[in-house]
Amino acid sequence: MQSNAIRLDFRSDTVTRPTPQMRAAMAAAEVGDDVLGDDFTVKALEARVAALFGKEAGLLLPTGTMANLAAIMSHCQRGEGYLCGSEAHTYLWEAGGAAVLGSVQPQPLPVRADGTIRIDDLHAVVKADDPHFAVTRLVTIENTFVGRILPRDYLDEVVEFARVRKLATHFDGARVFNAAAGLGVDVACLAEGFDSVSVCFSKGLGAPLGSVLVGDDPLIARARRWRKMLGGGMRQAGIVAAAGLYALDHHVERLAEDHANAKALADGFSGIKGLTVTPPQSNMVFVELAPELAIRLSEALRDLGIAAGFWPGGRMRWVTHLDVDRVAVDEAIAAVREVAEAP
């Protein structure tokens, strides 16, 4: 079998591979038919995540995209709408699923540099219950948002806005444990006041797949039906749930290490001529550089087996995670410096 040419992979925290210990937990999982309600390990994960977030019930889904879609379709009827950021995952990165499969219209809004949407902007686009409009039923936020952490006081503003406008709330918590680690709070604090939260295990927590949607019992009952319609009914899914349980036990506290490595990476890059670095708040480092240097750097790093995210216009994203340690960070800094400062 041909080996992967990438040695150090900073493209995303989705590239993490299950550890031997996680694989062992998956292999040893007690399983049953989850569609029939017989998988004890799935039930254990759903109940544990619901309790962690202060909600009544949970539902295991294969992916974060499906979890968000099931949530939106559980909150909104066909021909209704939801509010979101213009760069939000639910709008930009999920193939238009809410519109295509749910017939739910997104209303994207500008996002400020700190990852927040102005509350006045949210108020301005709420659609009335008028036959001309896709009436607004839901507001969604994402935390972390492109690596930025939304603080609890802003979340309170969103919840209060939704209460005043009589809207439901969904929290896309793909990296919510990173947000909690960055703020030094528990995840229930961040989820307070939100009607539903989607929690992903295949990013910083290092599982190969799986997300859990949490909310009250009626919402999760609706989401379970939507999961089936979306093709997400699963059988012996305990092997997936076991990875999530292992991650909760062993990979949450270590997220602080990823944040420290991101800071070290940013500090190292900041001293290199031609690079403009945004200080990270979590595990993502963004770098701006001239397009010519970006092309030269991407080619050189590829030859060295170092992978990072290169975006149009000379922007780079480096993501730290379970499978890159401080030694990898130091090697990446040295490689970038050598290329950027070459005569």
Backbone hydrogen bonds, N-H to C=O, Kabsch-Sander energy under -0.5 kcal/mol:
donor,donor_aa,acceptor,acceptor_aa,energy
7,R,5,A,-0.5
7,R,305,G,-2.7
8,L,305,G,-2.3
9,D,7,R,-0.5
10,F,8,L,-0.7
10,F,307,A,-3.3
15,V,12,S,-1.0
16,T,13,D,-0.8
23,R,19,T,-2.7
24,A,20,P,-2.1
25,A,21,Q,-2.0
26,M,22,M,-2.2
27,A,23,R,-2.5
28,A,24,A,-1.8
29,A,26,M,-1.1
34,D,32,G,-0.9
34,D,235,R,-2.2
35,V,234,M,-1.1
37,G,34,D,-1.4
38,D,33,D,-2.9
40,F,38,D,-1.0
41,T,30,E,-0.9
43,K,39,D,-2.0
44,A,40,F,-2.3
45,L,41,T,-2.1
46,E,42,V,-2.7
47,A,43,K,-2.5
48,R,44,A,-2.1
49,V,45,L,-2.7
50,A,46,E,-2.2
51,A,47,A,-2.2
52,L,48,R,-2.4
53,F,49,V,-1.8
54,G,51,A,-1.1
55,K,50,A,-3.0
57,A,215,G,-2.4
59,L,213,L,-1.7
61,L,211,S,-3.3
67,A,63,T,-1.8
68,N,64,G,-2.7
69,L,65,T,-2.3
70,A,66,M,-2.9
71,A,67,A,-2.0
72,I,68,N,-2.6
73,M,69,L,-2.6
74,S,70,A,-1.3
75,H,71,A,-1.7
76,C,72,I,-2.2
79,G,103,S,-3.2
80,E,77,Q,-1.8
81,G,135,V,-2.3
82,Y,105,Q,-2.0
83,L,138,L,-2.4
84,C,107,Q,-1.8
86,S,109,L,-2.8
88,A,85,G,-1.5
91,Y,88,A,-1.0
92,L,88,A,-3.3
93,W,88,A,-0.6
93,W,89,H,-1.0
97,G,94,E,-2.0
100,V,96,G,-3.0
101,L,97,G,-2.8
102,G,97,G,-1.1
102,G,98,A,-0.6
103,S,99,A,-0.7
104,V,98,A,-2.3
105,Q,80,E,-2.8
107,Q,82,Y,-2.4
109,L,84,C,-1.6
112,R,116,T,-3.1
115,G,112,R,-2.4
122,L,118,R,-1.8
123,H,119,I,-2.4
124,A,120,D,-1.9
125,V,121,D,-0.9
125,V,122,L,-0.9
126,V,122,L,-0.6
126,V,123,H,-0.9
130,D,128,A,-2.2
133,F,130,D,-2.1
135,V,133,F,-1.1
136,T,127,K,-1.2
137,R,81,G,-2.7
138,L,81,G,-1.1
139,V,168,A,-2.0
140,T,83,L,-2.6
141,I,170,H,-2.1
143,N,172,D,-1.9
144,T,148,R,-0.6
145,F,148,R,-2.8
146,V,144,T,-0.6
148,R,145,F,-2.3
150,L,148,R,-0.5
154,Y,151,P,-0.6
155,L,151,P,-1.9
156,D,152,R,-2.4
157,E,153,D,-1.3
158,V,154,Y,-2.0
159,V,155,L,-2.6
160,E,156,D,-2.5
161,F,157,E,-2.5
162,A,158,V,-2.5
163,R,159,V,-2.2
164,V,160,E,-2.6
165,R,161,F,-2.4
166,K,162,A,-0.6
166,K,163,R,-0.7
167,L,162,A,-2.7
168,A,137,R,-2.8
170,H,139,V,-2.3
171,F,196,S,-2.4
172,D,141,I,-3.4
172,D,170,H,-0.6
173,G,171,F,-1.2
173,G,198,S,-1.7
176,V,173,G,-1.7
178,N,175,R,-0.6
179,A,175,R,-1.8
180,A,176,V,-2.6
181,A,177,F,-2.2
182,G,178,N,-2.5
183,L,179,A,-1.9
184,G,180,A,-1.5
185,V,180,A,-1.9
189,C,186,D,-0.9
190,L,186,D,-1.0
191,A,187,V,-1.9
192,E,188,A,-1.0
194,F,191,A,-2.1
195,D,169,T,-0.7
196,S,169,T,-1.2
197,V,214,V,-2.0
198,S,171,F,-2.3
199,V,212,V,-2.5
200,C,173,G,-0.8
201,F,210,G,-2.5
206,G,203,K,-1.9
207,A,201,F,-2.8
210,G,62,P,-2.2
211,S,61,L,-2.7
212,V,199,V,-2.5
213,L,59,L,-2.5
214,V,197,V,-2.7
215,G,57,A,-1.9
216,D,195,D,-0.5
220,I,216,D,-2.3
221,A,217,D,-2.1
222,R,218,P,-2.0
223,A,219,L,-2.6
224,R,220,I,-2.2
225,R,221,A,-1.4
226,W,222,R,-2.3
227,R,223,A,-2.9
228,K,224,R,-1.7
229,M,225,R,-2.1
230,L,226,W,-2.5
231,G,228,K,-1.5
232,G,227,R,-3.3
237,A,235,R,-2.8
239,I,236,Q,-0.8
240,V,237,A,-1.1
241,A,237,A,-2.2
242,A,238,G,-2.6
243,A,239,I,-0.8
244,G,240,V,-1.4
245,L,241,A,-2.5
246,Y,242,A,-2.4
247,A,243,A,-2.3
248,L,244,G,-2.2
249,D,245,L,-1.7
250,H,246,Y,-2.2
251,H,247,A,-2.9
252,V,247,A,-0.5
255,L,252,V,-1.7
256,A,253,E,-1.3
257,E,254,R,-1.3
258,D,254,R,-1.0
259,H,255,L,-2.0
260,A,256,A,-2.2
261,N,257,E,-2.4
262,A,258,D,-2.2
263,K,259,H,-2.0
264,A,260,A,-2.2
265,L,261,N,-2.4
266,A,262,A,-2.6
267,D,263,K,-2.8
268,G,264,A,-2.3
269,F,265,L,-2.4
270,S,266,A,-2.2
271,G,267,D,-0.7
271,G,268,G,-0.7
272,I,269,F,-2.1
275,L,272,I,-1.6
276,T,288,E,-2.6
277,V,275,L,-0.5
278,T,286,F,-2.4
285,V,318,W,-3.0
286,F,278,T,-0.6
287,V,316,M,-2.3
288,E,276,T,-3.0
289,L,314,G,-2.3
294,A,290,A,-2.4
295,I,291,P,-2.2
296,R,292,E,-2.1
297,L,293,L,-3.0
298,S,294,A,-2.6
299,E,295,I,-1.9
300,A,296,R,-2.1
301,L,297,L,-2.9
302,R,298,S,-1.8
303,D,299,E,-1.7
304,L,300,A,-1.2
305,G,301,L,-0.6
305,G,302,R,-1.1
306,I,301,L,-2.8
307,A,8,L,-2.8
307,A,305,G,-0.5
309,G,317,R,-2.8
310,F,308,A,-0.6
311,W,309,G,-0.6
311,W,315,R,-3.8
314,G,311,W,-0.9
315,R,311,W,-1.3
316,M,287,V,-3.0
317,R,309,G,-2.7
318,W,285,V,-2.8
319,V,10,F,-2.4
320,T,283,N,-2.3
324,V,321,H,-1.7
329,V,325,D,-2.0
330,D,326,R,-2.6
331,E,327,V,-2.1
332,A,328,A,-2.3
333,I,329,V,-2.4
334,A,330,D,-2.2
335,A,331,E,-2.2
336,V,332,A,-2.5
337,R,333,I,-2.5
338,E,334,A,-2.2
339,V,335,A,-1.9
340,A,336,V,-2.9
341,E,337,R,-2.4
342,A,339,V,-1.0
